Amino acid sequence: MAYDDEKSSFRYACISPYSIGGGMRSQKGMNAWDFSAHVIPLIEINAIHLKCSYLHYPNHNGLYIGGGVGALAVFFPEDKGYWIDDTVFPTIEGTAGYQWKTKKRRNLFVELNLTQISAPIIPLPRVTFGLSF
């Protein structure tokens, strides 16, 4: 099976049940890199999640799987301002998703992300929907 080695890149906006964000994905053939930033606005705690993932598309498009690393910064309220916790937590990322093109040639994807913050904590699952612009 031959694959198109033409490089394609796109920027996207994404939303999940507890975060909003955006990023950039650069794909060549069956391989892609994804860089994204997410804001997690909860009632008393806010967080920023940055991540970089390698993605592999077995059929050049459609289904993909991947993994990567990230960082999670959590902000707690102090009076009317916010302050950052003592540390930024490193994360390990896992991703599985499906990507397709709309009639207007925009990339649309839905993916399941697992974020492991530290060893004793169960990975946090998140379903994300994204659309290129």
WONORLIN-V655662 format. One record per residue. N is the residue number from 1. PHI is phi in whole degrees, -180 to 180 (NA if undefined). NEAR is the number of other C-alpha atoms within 12 Angstrom. Layout:
BEGIN
n=<N & N>
phi=<PHI & PHI>
near=<NEAR & NEAR>
END
This chain:
BEGIN
n=<1 & 2 & 3 & 4 & 5 & 6 & 7 & 8 & 9 & 10 & 11 & 12 & 13 & 14 & 15 & 16 & 17 & 18 & 19 & 20 & 21 & 22 & 23 & 24 & 25 & 26 & 27 & 28 & 29 & 30 & 31 & 32 & 33 & 34 & 35 & 36 & 37 & 38 & 39 & 40 & 41 & 42 & 43 & 44 & 45 & 46 & 47 & 48 & 49 & 50 & 51 & 52 & 53 & 54 & 55 & 56 & 57 & 58 & 59 & 60 & 61 & 62 & 63 & 64 & 65 & 66 & 67 & 68 & 69 & 70 & 71 & 72 & 73 & 74 & 75 & 76 & 77 & 78 & 79 & 80 & 81 & 82 & 83 & 84 & 85 & 86 & 87 & 88 & 89 & 90 & 91 & 92 & 93 & 94 & 95 & 96 & 97 & 98 & 99 & 100 & 101 & 102 & 103 & 104 & 105 & 106 & 107 & 108 & 109 & 110 & 111 & 112 & 113 & 114 & 115 & 116 & 117 & 118 & 119 & 120 & 121 & 122 & 123 & 124 & 125 & 126 & 127 & 128 & 129 & 130 & 131 & 132 & 133>
phi=<NA & -92 & -119 & -77 & -89 & -65 & -83 & -131 & -131 & -152 & -96 & -147 & -112 & -142 & -143 & -136 & -57 & -131 & -152 & -130 & -172 & -162 & -173 & -138 & -124 & -123 & -122 & -137 & 65 & -93 & -118 & -147 & -117 & -127 & -120 & -146 & -132 & -131 & -108 & -115 & -91 & -97 & -61 & -110 & -132 & -121 & -145 & -123 & -122 & -110 & -150 & -132 & -132 & -95 & -121 & -121 & -105 & -58 & -113 & 73 & -149 & 81 & -67 & -146 & -137 & -177 & -158 & -175 & -131 & -159 & -144 & -123 & -108 & -110 & -113 & -111 & -72 & -136 & 57 & -101 & -102 & -120 & -134 & -88 & -63 & -55 & -142 & -102 & -84 & -73 & -130 & -112 & -115 & -131 & -140 & -140 & -159 & -138 & -126 & -147 & -105 & -81 & -62 & -89 & 66 & -94 & -83 & -128 & -144 & -131 & -145 & -105 & -112 & -119 & -117 & -100 & -83 & -152 & -52 & -78 & -96 & -66 & -56 & -88 & -85 & -152 & -96 & -121 & -113 & -133 & -139 & -76 & -140>
near=<8 & 9 & 15 & 15 & 13 & 14 & 17 & 22 & 22 & 27 & 25 & 28 & 29 & 30 & 27 & 24 & 18 & 24 & 27 & 28 & 29 & 29 & 29 & 27 & 32 & 27 & 29 & 23 & 23 & 28 & 28 & 31 & 32 & 33 & 31 & 34 & 28 & 32 & 28 & 25 & 21 & 17 & 11 & 16 & 21 & 25 & 30 & 30 & 34 & 32 & 36 & 30 & 34 & 29 & 34 & 30 & 26 & 21 & 19 & 27 & 27 & 22 & 22 & 32 & 32 & 29 & 28 & 29 & 28 & 29 & 27 & 30 & 27 & 28 & 26 & 21 & 17 & 12 & 8 & 8 & 12 & 15 & 17 & 19 & 18 & 11 & 12 & 19 & 25 & 23 & 28 & 30 & 35 & 31 & 36 & 29 & 29 & 28 & 30 & 25 & 19 & 13 & 8 & 11 & 13 & 20 & 30 & 29 & 30 & 28 & 29 & 27 & 29 & 29 & 32 & 27 & 25 & 17 & 13 & 7 & 13 & 12 & 19 & 20 & 22 & 27 & 25 & 31 & 28 & 33 & 28 & 27 & 20>
END
